[in-house]
Amino acid sequence: SPPTNTCNPTRTSSRKMACVASGSTACAASQSHRLSSRSRVAPALSATTLTSSAAAAATPASRHRLQPRALIDPSKDVILVAGAKERTAQTVAQQLSVNERSAGVQVRVALPAACFIGITNPRDCMAKELCYPDQPMIDCLTDMDAVECLDVSKKDYQTALGATTGAILASEYAPSLLESVRELQQNIKAGKMPKLKRVVLMSHIGVTRRAVDPWRFMNRRVKGGGAPLDRWWEAEEELRAAATASEDVGWTYTIVRVGDLRGNGPTSVTYGDAMLTLVDNAFDVRMQDIEILPGDEFQGFTKRLSVAVVMLRMLTTQSFRVINKEFSVISTGPVDRERRMGWDVAKGRSPPPISDRTVDEELAPKEEEEAAPEGAPAPVPT
């Protein structure tokens, strides 16, 4: 049976059918979060606003309301998300609206003008009304708390650039990612983003191993394009060059390299491929853990939801370990049977995302293996 979740139960029935047709499974969670956030009597106190003496004098009840320390201030910061035509950036916007370190921050999702332009109905050549195929996706994103979709060709987008303090570039398509980086560079050079402090870029595993298989085969050139790893590497290089262009650059970056992406996003776009959707559903349930290493490591697949959490943590962390660095993220599993029971992504019951604490543990320095004493006999295989 089709999913029963909708973007907003209070909207009209036509709106509900549009969201159901898009396969949305996570919008109801965003809706419930928005309602709960609006029902708060007063915003929680920020840990960064308390001095040590005030914290010592706080009552147990007030200490319970303290938010985790983070670089994001919901009352001041604006986060720009690029690449939201694909599911990873959509998941990033969703996590920004629900994560305890970023909930309430203003999220601006940059979308091309084509997303807001109607087209002739391809299923009814006699229809007089235009069809807006991207509208269900836009509705689901804007239903999230403090998320707004912007047309990059409009004045509102230019206004948002001036207030942007953080940017997440998460396009899954290498040429689009390179275009996003170049647009970011142009806006910075033109002085349109004076408040920018952090940039998180999603790249791909294998960019430094393009000369060896299997990456060489993946990076082969074809008629009309190809060589995606070259494009991802070029995007990385241009971002690094922009961050080190002068000594007074006021922003830093972190690059998150991922494997081939699997799993569904908040709009659960199926692209007409039911079998691929089933694969993504199974991946969401089975591959719930991650592994992170600096540099270009691993080979395999990465869950979209896990990537979104990692990129968000790179934005909110106060650790200097991630500043101007590159990390590789891979999904691991399958998890044990107990952790898989009860979840059904097709019915809106998705496993929870990994926690910020898990990401921090993966980013922490790995303990070195203890060296064998000099002269000790070699271990005998059993």
RONU-682195 format. One record per residue: residue in one letter; z, x, y of N, C-alpha, C in turn. Coordinates in steps of 0.2 Angstrom, whole numbers, padded with zeros to 4 digits, always signed. Layout:
N
aZXYZXYZXY ...
//
This chain:
382
s+0000+0004-0006+0000+0000+0000+0000+0004+0006 p-0003+0002+0012-0003+0006+0018+0004+0007+0021 p+0005+0013+0025+0011+0014+0028+0013+0008+0032 t+0020+0007+0033+0022+0001+0037+0025+0003+0044 n+0025+0010+0045+0028+0012+0051+0023+0012+0056 t+0025+0010+0062+0021+0010+0068+0023+0014+0074 c+0019+0015+0079+0021+0019+0085+0027+0015+0089 n+0026+0009+0090+0031+0005+0094+0031-0002+0092 p+0036-0004+0088+0036-0011+0085+0036-0016+0091 t+0038-0014+0097+0038-0019+0102+0031-0021+0105 r+0026-0017+0104+0020-0017+0106+0016-0023+0103 t+0010-0025+0105+0006-0030+0102+0004-0029+0095 s+0002-0034+0091+0000-0033+0084-0006-0028+0084 s-0011-0029+0089-0017-0025+0089-0015-0017+0089 r-0010-0016+0093-0007-0009+0094-0005-0007+0087 k-0001-0011+0084+0002-0009+0078-0003-0007+0073 m-0009-0012+0072-0014-0010+0068-0018-0004+0069 a-0018-0002+0076-0021+0004+0077-0017+0010+0075 c-0011+0010+0075-0007+0015+0073-0007+0016+0065 v-0006+0010+0062-0007+0010+0055-0013+0013+0052 a-0019+0011+0056-0025+0013+0054-0025+0021+0054 s-0022+0024+0059-0022+0031+0060-0017+0034+0055 g-0013+0030+0051-0009+0033+0046-0003+0036+0049 s+0000+0034+0054+0006+0036+0057+0012+0035+0053 t+0016+0041+0051+0022+0040+0047+0028+0043+0051 a+0027+0046+0056+0033+0049+0059+0034+0046+0066 c+0030+0041+0069+0031+0039+0075+0038+0034+0076 a+0039+0031+0070+0045+0027+0070+0052+0031+0071 a+0052+0037+0068+0057+0042+0069+0058+0044+0077 s+0052+0045+0080+0052+0047+0087+0054+0041+0091 q+0052+0035+0089+0054+0029+0093+0062+0028+0093 s+0065+0029+0087+0072+0028+0086+0076+0033+0090 h+0073+0039+0090+0076+0045+0094+0076+0043+0101 r+0070+0040+0104+0070+0039+0111+0075+0033+0113 l+0075+0028+0109+0080+0023+0110+0087+0026+0110 s+0089+0030+0105+0096+0033+0105+0097+0037+0111 s+0092+0041+0113+0093+0046+0119+0094+0042+0125 r+0090+0036+0126+0091+0032+0132+0098+0029+0132 s+0101+0028+0127+0107+0024+0126+0113+0028+0128 r+0112+0035+0129+0118+0039+0131+0120+0037+0138 v+0127+0037+0138+0130+0036+0145+0129+0041+0150 a+0130+0048+0147+0129+0054+0152+0126+0059+0147 p+0122+0064+0150+0120+0069+0147+0125+0074+0144 a+0124+0077+0138+0129+0082+0136+0129+0088+0140 l+0135+0091+0140+0136+0097+0144+0132+0103+0141 s+0130+0107+0145+0126+0113+0143+0131+0119+0142 a+0130+0122+0137+0135+0128+0135+0133+0133+0141 t+0127+0134+0143+0126+0139+0148+0129+0138+0155 t+0132+0132+0156+0134+0130+0163+0142+0131+0163 l+0145+0132+0157+0152+0133+0157+0154+0141+0158 t+0159+0142+0162+0162+0149+0162+0167+0150+0156 s+0169+0156+0155+0173+0157+0149+0180+0153+0150 s+0182+0153+0157+0189+0150+0158+0188+0143+0157 a+0183+0140+0160+0182+0133+0159+0181+0131+0152 a+0178+0135+0148+0177+0133+0140+0184+0133+0137 a+0188+0138+0139+0195+0139+0136+0199+0133+0137 a+0198+0130+0143+0202+0124+0145+0199+0117+0143 a+0193+0117+0140+0190+0111+0138+0194+0108+0132 t+0194+0101+0132+0197+0098+0127+0193+0098+0121 p+0196+0097+0115+0192+0096+0109+0186+0091+0109 a+0187+0086+0113+0181+0081+0113+0175+0084+0117 s+0177+0087+0123+0172+0090+0127+0168+0096+0123 r+0172+0100+0119+0169+0105+0116+0164+0102+0110 h+0165+0097+0108+0161+0093+0103+0154+0091+0106 r+0154+0090+0112+0148+0088+0115+0144+0094+0118 l+0146+0100+0117+0142+0106+0120+0136+0107+0116 q+0130+0108+0119+0124+0109+0116+0123+0116+0115 p+0119+0118+0109+0118+0125+0108+0115+0129+0114 r+0116+0135+0114+0114+0139+0119+0106+0140+0118 a+0102+0139+0123+0095+0140+0123+0092+0142+0130 l+0086+0144+0129+0082+0146+0135+0079+0140+0139 i+0079+0134+0136+0076+0128+0139+0082+0124+0142 d+0080+0122+0148+0085+0117+0152+0081+0111+0153 p+0083+0105+0150+0079+0099+0150+0078+0097+0157 s+0083+0098+0162+0083+0096+0168+0078+0100+0173 k+0076+0105+0171+0071+0110+0175+0065+0111+0172 d+0065+0113+0165+0059+0115+0162+0054+0110+0160 v+0047+0113+0160+0042+0109+0158+0038+0113+0153 i+0036+0110+0147+0033+0114+0142+0026+0111+0141 l+0021+0116+0141+0014+0114+0140+0012+0115+0133 v+0009+0110+0129+0007+0111+0123-0001+0110+0123 a-0004+0115+0120-0012+0115+0120-0014+0115+0112 g-0020+0112+0111-0022+0111+0104-0020+0105+0101 a-0018+0100+0104-0015+0094+0101-0021+0089+0098 k-0027+0091+0098-0032+0088+0094-0030+0089+0087 e-0027+0094+0085-0025+0096+0078-0018+0094+0077 r-0016+0094+0070-0009+0091+0068-0004+0096+0070 t-0005+0103+0070+0000+0107+0071+0003+0106+0078 a-0001+0106+0083+0001+0105+0090+0004+0098+0091 q+0002+0093+0087+0005+0087+0088+0012+0087+0085 t+0013+0091+0080+0020+0092+0077+0024+0096+0081 v+0022+0101+0085+0025+0104+0090+0028+0100+0095 a+0024+0095+0098+0026+0090+0103+0032+0086+0100 q+0031+0084+0094+0036+0080+0091+0043+0083+0090 q+0043+0090+0088+0049+0093+0087+0052+0095+0094 l+0048+0096+0099+0051+0097+0106+0055+0091+0108 s+0053+0085+0106+0056+0079+0108+0062+0077+0104 v+0063+0080+0098+0069+0079+0094+0074+0084+0092 n+0072+0091+0093+0076+0096+0092+0082+0096+0097 e+0088+0098+0094+0094+0098+0099+0094+0103+0104 r+0090+0108+0104+0089+0113+0109+0084+0111+0114 s+0080+0106+0113+0074+0105+0118+0074+0097+0119 a+0078+0093+0116+0077+0086+0117+0078+0084+0125 g+0074+0080+0127+0074+0078+0134+0070+0082+0139 v+0067+0088+0137+0063+0092+0141+0056+0089+0142 q+0053+0090+0147+0047+0087+0149+0041+0091+0145 v+0038+0087+0141+0032+0090+0137+0026+0087+0140 r+0021+0092+0141+0015+0090+0143+0009+0092+0138 v+0006+0087+0135+0001+0089+0130-0006+0089+0133 a-0009+0094+0133-0016+0095+0136-0021+0093+0131 l-0025+0088+0133-0031+0086+0129-0037+0086+0133 p-0043+0087+0130-0049+0087+0133-0051+0080+0136 a-0055+0080+0141-0057+0074+0144-0061+0069+0139 a-0064+0072+0133-0067+0068+0129-0062+0063+0125 c-0056+0065+0124-0051+0061+0121-0050+0054+0125 f-0051+0054+0131-0050+0048+0135-0056+0044+0137 i-0062+0046+0134-0068+0043+0135-0070+0038+0130 g-0072+0032+0131-0074+0028+0126-0081+0029+0123 i-0083+0027+0117-0089+0028+0114-0092+0021+0111 t-0098+0021+0110-0101+0015+0107-0098+0014+0100 n-0096+0008+0098-0093+0007+0091-0098+0009+0086 p-0096+0014+0082-0101+0016+0077-0101+0012+0071 r-0097+0007+0070-0097+0002+0065-0100-0005+0067 d-0101-0005+0073-0104-0012+0075-0109-0010+0081 c-0115-0010+0080-0120-0008+0085-0121-0014+0090 m-0118-0020+0088-0119-0025+0093-0113-0026+0097 a-0108-0022+0096-0102-0023+0100-0103-0021+0107 k-0100-0025+0112-0101-0023+0119-0095-0019+0122 e-0089-0019+0119-0084-0015+0121-0084-0008+0118 l-0082-0003+0122-0082+0003+0119-0076+0005+0115 c-0076+0010+0111-0071+0011+0106-0068+0018+0108 y-0061+0018+0107-0058+0024+0109-0054+0027+0103 p-0058+0032+0099-0055+0034+0093-0049+0038+0093 d-0048+0041+0099-0042+0046+0100-0036+0042+0103 q-0037+0035+0104-0031+0032+0107-0025+0031+0103 p-0026+0030+0096-0020+0029+0092-0016+0036+0092 m-0019+0041+0092-0016+0048+0093-0012+0048+0099 i-0015+0047+0105-0012+0047+0111-0006+0043+0112 d-0007+0037+0109-0001+0032+0109+0005+0034+0106 c+0003+0037+0100+0009+0040+0096+0012+0046+0099 l+0009+0050+0102+0012+0056+0106+0016+0053+0112 t+0013+0049+0116+0016+0046+0122+0022+0042+0120 d+0023+0039+0114+0029+0036+0112+0035+0040+0111 m+0033+0047+0110+0039+0051+0109+0043+0052+0116 d+0049+0054+0115+0053+0055+0121+0051+0060+0125 a+0050+0059+0132+0048+0064+0137+0041+0067+0136 v+0037+0064+0132+0030+0067+0130+0025+0063+0134 e+0020+0067+0137+0015+0064+0141+0008+0068+0140 c+0003+0064+0138-0003+0067+0137-0007+0067+0144 l-0010+0073+0145-0014+0074+0151-0021+0076+0150 d-0026+0073+0154-0033+0075+0154-0033+0081+0158 v-0036+0086+0155-0037+0093+0158-0041+0093+0164 s-0045+0088+0165-0050+0087+0170-0047+0083+0176 k-0041+0081+0176-0038+0077+0181-0033+0081+0185 k-0031+0078+0191-0026+0081+0195-0019+0082+0192 d-0017+0077+0188-0011+0077+0185-0010+0084+0181 y-0015+0086+0178-0014+0092+0174-0013+0098+0178 q-0017+0098+0184-0016+0104+0188-0009+0104+0191 t-0006+0098+0193+0001+0098+0195+0006+0100+0190 a+0005+0098+0184+0009+0100+0178+0009+0108+0177 l+0003+0111+0178+0003+0118+0178+0008+0122+0182 g+0009+0119+0188+0013+0122+0193+0020+0122+0191 a+0022+0117+0187+0029+0116+0185+0030+0119+0178 t+0025+0121+0175+0026+0124+0168+0030+0130+0168 t+0035+0130+0163+0039+0136+0162+0038+0139+0155 g+0035+0135+0151+0034+0138+0144+0028+0135+0141 a+0024+0138+0137+0018+0136+0134+0017+0138+0127 i+0015+0133+0123+0014+0134+0116+0006+0132+0115 l+0003+0138+0112-0004+0137+0111-0005+0137+0103 a-0007+0131+0101-0007+0130+0093-0013+0127+0091 s-0019+0129+0093-0025+0126+0091-0026+0129+0084 e-0028+0125+0079-0030+0127+0072-0037+0130+0071 y-0041+0129+0076-0048+0131+0076-0048+0138+0081 a-0051+0143+0078-0050+0150+0081-0054+0150+0088 p-0060+0147+0088-0064+0147+0095-0060+0143+0100 s-0057+0138+0098-0053+0134+0103-0047+0137+0105 l-0043+0141+0101-0038+0145+0103-0039+0150+0107 l-0045+0154+0106-0047+0159+0111-0049+0156+0118 e-0052+0150+0118-0053+0147+0124-0047+0145+0128 s-0041+0143+0124-0035+0141+0127-0032+0147+0130 v-0032+0153+0127-0029+0159+0130-0033+0161+0136 r-0039+0161+0136-0043+0163+0142-0042+0158+0148 e-0041+0152+0146-0039+0147+0151-0032+0148+0154 l-0028+0150+0150-0021+0152+0152-0021+0158+0157 q-0025+0163+0155-0026+0169+0159-0029+0167+0166 q-0034+0163+0166-0037+0161+0172-0032+0157+0177 n-0028+0153+0174-0023+0149+0178-0018+0154+0180 i-0016+0159+0176-0011+0164+0179-0013+0168+0184 k-0019+0171+0184-0022+0175+0189-0023+0171+0195 a-0025+0164+0195-0026+0160+0201-0019+0158+0204 g-0014+0160+0201-0007+0158+0204-0005+0151+0203 k-0008+0147+0197-0007+0140+0196-0001+0139+0192 m+0002+0145+0189+0008+0144+0185+0013+0149+0187 p+0016+0148+0193+0021+0153+0195+0027+0153+0192 k+0029+0147+0188+0036+0147+0185+0036+0149+0178 l+0030+0151+0175+0029+0152+0168+0034+0158+0166 k+0037+0157+0160+0042+0162+0158+0041+0164+0150 r+0038+0159+0146+0037+0161+0139+0031+0158+0137 v+0027+0161+0132+0021+0159+0129+0022+0160+0122 v+0021+0155+0118+0021+0156+0110+0014+0154+0108 l+0011+0159+0104+0004+0158+0102+0004+0158+0094 m+0000+0153+0091-0001+0153+0084-0008+0157+0082 s-0007+0162+0078-0013+0165+0076-0013+0165+0068 h-0017+0169+0065-0018+0168+0057-0016+0175+0054 i-0013+0174+0048-0012+0180+0044-0018+0183+0042 g-0018+0190+0042-0024+0194+0040-0028+0197+0045 v-0026+0196+0052-0030+0198+0057-0031+0206+0058 t-0026+0209+0055-0026+0216+0055-0028+0219+0048 r-0030+0214+0044-0033+0216+0037-0040+0214+0036 r-0043+0213+0041-0050+0210+0041-0055+0214+0037 a-0054+0221+0036-0058+0225+0032-0058+0225+0025 v-0053+0222+0022-0051+0221+0015-0051+0214+0012 d-0053+0213+0006-0053+0207+0003-0046+0205+0002 p-0044+0198+0002-0049+0192+0003-0051+0191+0010 w-0048+0195+0015-0049+0193+0022-0056+0195+0024 r-0059+0200+0021-0066+0201+0023-0070+0196+0021 f-0069+0193+0016-0074+0187+0014-0072+0181+0018 m-0066+0180+0020-0064+0174+0025-0067+0175+0032 n-0068+0182+0033-0070+0183+0040-0078+0184+0041 r-0081+0183+0035-0088+0184+0035-0092+0180+0041 r-0097+0183+0043-0101+0179+0048-0106+0175+0045 v-0107+0169+0048-0112+0164+0046-0117+0162+0052 k-0122+0159+0050-0127+0156+0055-0123+0151+0060 g-0123+0153+0066-0120+0148+0071-0112+0150+0072 g-0110+0155+0069-0103+0157+0071-0100+0161+0065 g-0094+0158+0063-0090+0162+0058-0085+0167+0061 a-0083+0172+0056-0079+0177+0059-0072+0174+0062 p-0069+0170+0059-0063+0167+0063-0057+0172+0064 l-0056+0177+0059-0051+0181+0060-0052+0186+0066 d-0059+0187+0068-0060+0191+0074-0059+0187+0080 r-0060+0180+0080-0058+0176+0086-0050+0176+0087 w-0047+0175+0081-0039+0175+0082-0037+0182+0084 w-0039+0187+0082-0037+0194+0084-0039+0195+0092 e-0045+0192+0094-0047+0193+0101-0042+0189+0105 a-0040+0183+0103-0035+0179+0106-0029+0183+0107 e-0026+0186+0102-0020+0190+0102-0021+0196+0107 e-0026+0199+0107-0027+0205+0111-0027+0203+0118 e-0031+0197+0120-0031+0195+0127-0024+0193+0129 l-0020+0190+0125-0014+0188+0127-0009+0194+0128 r-0010+0199+0124-0006+0205+0125-0008+0209+0131 a-0014+0209+0133-0017+0212+0139-0014+0209+0145 a-0014+0202+0145-0012+0198+0151-0004+0199+0152 a-0001+0200+0146+0007+0201+0147+0009+0208+0149 t+0004+0213+0149+0006+0219+0151+0001+0222+0156 a-0002+0217+0160-0007+0219+0165-0004+0222+0171 s+0003+0221+0172+0006+0224+0178+0014+0224+0176 e+0017+0228+0180+0025+0229+0179+0028+0223+0181 d+0026+0219+0185+0029+0213+0188+0027+0206+0184 v+0024+0207+0178+0023+0201+0175+0029+0197+0173 g+0029+0191+0175+0036+0187+0174+0037+0183+0168 w+0032+0184+0163+0033+0180+0157+0032+0185+0151 t+0034+0182+0145+0034+0186+0139+0031+0182+0134 y+0029+0184+0128+0025+0181+0123+0028+0182+0116 t+0027+0178+0111+0028+0179+0104+0022+0176+0100 i+0019+0180+0095+0014+0178+0091+0016+0176+0084 v+0015+0170+0082+0017+0168+0075+0010+0167+0071 r+0010+0171+0066+0004+0171+0062+0005+0167+0056 v+0001+0163+0054+0002+0158+0048-0004+0159+0043 g-0002+0156+0037-0008+0156+0032-0012+0150+0033 d-0016+0148+0028-0020+0142+0028-0015+0136+0029 l-0016+0131+0034-0011+0126+0035-0012+0120+0031 r-0006+0118+0029-0005+0112+0024+0000+0107+0027 g+0000+0101+0025+0005+0096+0027+0003+0092+0033 n+0006+0086+0034+0004+0081+0038+0008+0082+0045 g+0005+0079+0050+0008+0079+0057+0011+0072+0059 p+0013+0071+0065+0016+0065+0067+0011+0059+0067 t+0005+0060+0068+0000+0055+0068-0004+0054+0061 s-0002+0059+0056-0005+0059+0050-0012+0057+0049 v-0016+0060+0053-0023+0059+0053-0026+0061+0046 t-0030+0057+0043-0033+0058+0037-0040+0061+0037 y-0043+0060+0042-0050+0063+0043-0055+0060+0037 g-0053+0054+0034-0057+0051+0029-0057+0055+0022 d-0052+0059+0021-0052+0063+0015-0045+0061+0012 a-0045+0056+0007-0039+0054+0004-0036+0059+0000 m-0040+0063-0004-0038+0068-0009-0034+0073-0005 l-0037+0076+0001-0034+0081+0005-0027+0078+0008 t-0027+0072+0009-0020+0069+0012-0015+0069+0006 l-0017+0068+0000-0012+0068-0006-0010+0075-0007 v-0014+0080-0006-0012+0087-0007-0007+0089-0001 d-0008+0086+0005-0004+0088+0011+0003+0084+0009 n+0003+0078+0007+0009+0075+0005+0013+0079+0000 a+0010+0081-0005+0013+0085-0010+0016+0091-0008 f+0012+0095-0003+0014+0101-0001+0020+0100+0004 d+0021+0095+0008+0027+0093+0012+0033+0093+0008 v+0032+0090+0002+0038+0089-0002+0040+0095-0006 r+0035+0099-0009+0037+0104-0013+0038+0111-0010 m+0035+0112-0004+0036+0118-0001+0040+0118+0005 q+0046+0117+0005+0051+0116+0010+0054+0122+0013 d+0053+0128+0010+0056+0134+0012+0051+0139+0016 i+0054+0144+0019+0049+0148+0023+0051+0155+0022 e+0047+0160+0023+0049+0167+0023+0045+0170+0030 i+0049+0174+0033+0046+0177+0039+0047+0185+0039 l+0042+0188+0041+0042+0195+0042+0038+0197+0048 p+0040+0203+0051+0037+0205+0057+0030+0208+0055 g+0025+0208+0060+0018+0211+0058+0014+0206+0055 d+0009+0209+0051+0004+0205+0047+0005+0205+0040 e+0009+0200+0037+0011+0201+0030+0009+0194+0026 f+0010+0194+0020+0009+0188+0016+0002+0186+0014 q+0001+0182+0010-0005+0178+0008-0004+0172+0005 g-0007+0166+0008-0005+0160+0005-0006+0154+0011 f-0001+0149+0010-0002+0143+0014+0005+0143+0018 t+0004+0139+0024+0010+0138+0028+0010+0130+0030 k+0016+0127+0029+0017+0120+0031+0017+0119+0039 r+0014+0114+0041+0013+0113+0048+0020+0112+0051 l+0024+0108+0048+0030+0106+0051+0035+0112+0052 s+0034+0117+0047+0038+0123+0047+0036+0128+0053 v+0029+0128+0054+0026+0132+0059+0029+0129+0066 a+0029+0122+0067+0031+0119+0073+0038+0121+0074 v+0043+0121+0069+0050+0123+0070+0050+0130+0072 v+0047+0135+0069+0047+0142+0070+0044+0143+0077 m+0039+0140+0079+0036+0141+0086+0041+0139+0091 l+0044+0133+0090+0049+0130+0095+0055+0135+0095 r+0057+0138+0090+0063+0142+0090+0061+0149+0094 m+0055+0151+0093+0053+0157+0097+0054+0155+0105 l+0053+0149+0106+0053+0147+0113+0060+0146+0116 t+0065+0144+0111+0072+0143+0113+0077+0148+0112 t+0075+0153+0108+0080+0158+0106+0081+0163+0112 q+0087+0166+0112+0089+0171+0117+0089+0178+0114 s+0086+0178+0108+0086+0185+0105+0080+0189+0108 f+0082+0196+0109+0077+0200+0112+0072+0202+0106 r+0074+0201+0100+0070+0204+0094+0063+0201+0094 v+0062+0195+0097+0056+0191+0097+0051+0192+0103 i+0054+0196+0108+0050+0197+0114+0044+0201+0113 n+0038+0199+0115+0032+0202+0114+0031+0205+0107 k+0032+0201+0102+0032+0203+0095+0027+0199+0091 e+0025+0201+0085+0021+0196+0081+0025+0196+0074 f+0025+0189+0072+0028+0188+0065+0023+0184+0061 s+0024+0185+0054+0020+0181+0049+0025+0176+0046 v+0023+0170+0045+0026+0164+0042+0023+0162+0036 i+0026+0161+0030+0023+0158+0025+0028+0153+0021 s+0025+0148+0019+0029+0143+0015+0031+0145+0008 t+0037+0144+0005+0038+0146-0001+0041+0140-0005 g+0040+0140-0012+0042+0135-0016+0039+0136-0023 p+0039+0130-0027+0042+0124-0025+0049+0124-0026 v+0052+0119-0022+0060+0119-0022+0062+0115-0028 d+0068+0115-0030+0071+0112-0036+0070+0105-0036 r+0071+0102-0041+0069+0095-0042+0074+0090-0038 e+0080+0092-0037+0085+0089-0033+0083+0088-0026 r+0080+0093-0023+0077+0093-0016+0071+0089-0015 r+0067+0088-0021+0061+0084-0020+0062+0077-0021 m+0068+0075-0024+0069+0068-0026+0070+0063-0020 g+0067+0058-0020+0068+0053-0014+0063+0053-0009 w+0059+0058-0009+0054+0059-0003+0047+0056-0005 d+0044+0053+0000+0037+0050-0001+0034+0050+0006 v+0030+0055+0007+0027+0055+0014+0023+0050+0015 a+0019+0047+0010+0014+0042+0011+0018+0035+0013 k+0025+0035+0012+0029+0029+0014+0033+0030+0020 g+0032+0036+0023+0036+0038+0029+0043+0041+0027 r+0044+0043+0021+0050+0047+0019+0048+0054+0018 s+0049+0058+0024+0047+0065+0024+0053+0069+0023 p+0053+0075+0020+0059+0080+0020+0060+0082+0027 p+0066+0084+0028+0068+0086+0035+0065+0093+0036 p+0064+0094+0043+0061+0101+0044+0067+0106+0043 i+0065+0112+0042+0069+0118+0042+0073+0118+0048 s+0079+0121+0048+0084+0121+0053+0083+0128+0057 d+0085+0127+0064+0085+0133+0068+0089+0139+0065 r+0094+0137+0061+0098+0143+0058+0094+0146+0053 t+0090+0142+0049+0086+0146+0044+0081+0150+0047 v+0078+0148+0052+0074+0153+0056+0077+0159+0058 d+0083+0158+0061+0087+0164+0064+0089+0169+0058 e+0090+0166+0052+0092+0170+0046+0086+0174+0044 e+0080+0171+0044+0074+0175+0043+0072+0180+0048 l+0073+0179+0054+0072+0184+0059+0077+0189+0059 a+0083+0189+0056+0088+0194+0056+0085+0200+0053 p+0087+0206+0054+0085+0212+0051+0087+0211+0043 k+0082+0213+0039+0083+0213+0032+0087+0219+0030 e+0092+0218+0025+0096+0223+0023+0092+0228+0019 e+0093+0235+0020+0089+0240+0016+0092+0240+0009 e+0088+0241+0004+0090+0242-0002+0094+0249-0003 e+0099+0249-0007+0103+0255-0008+0099+0260-0012 a+0099+0266-0009+0095+0271-0012+0099+0274-0018 a+0096+0276-0024+0099+0278-0030+0102+0285-0028 p+0108+0287-0031+0110+0294-0030+0105+0299-0032 e+0105+0305-0029+0101+0310-0031+0103+0313-0038 g+0098+0313-0042+0099+0316-0049+0100+0310-0054 a+0100+0304-0051+0102+0299-0056+0096+0297-0061 p+0097+0296-0067+0091+0294-0071+0087+0288-0069 a+0081+0289-0071+0077+0283-0069+0078+0277-0073 p+0078+0271-0071+0080+0265-0075+0075+0264-0080 v+0077+0262-0086+0073+0261-0092+0071+0254-0092 p+0065+0252-0093+0063+0245-0093+0065+0242-0100 t+0068+0236-0099+0070+0232-0105+0065+0227-0107 
//
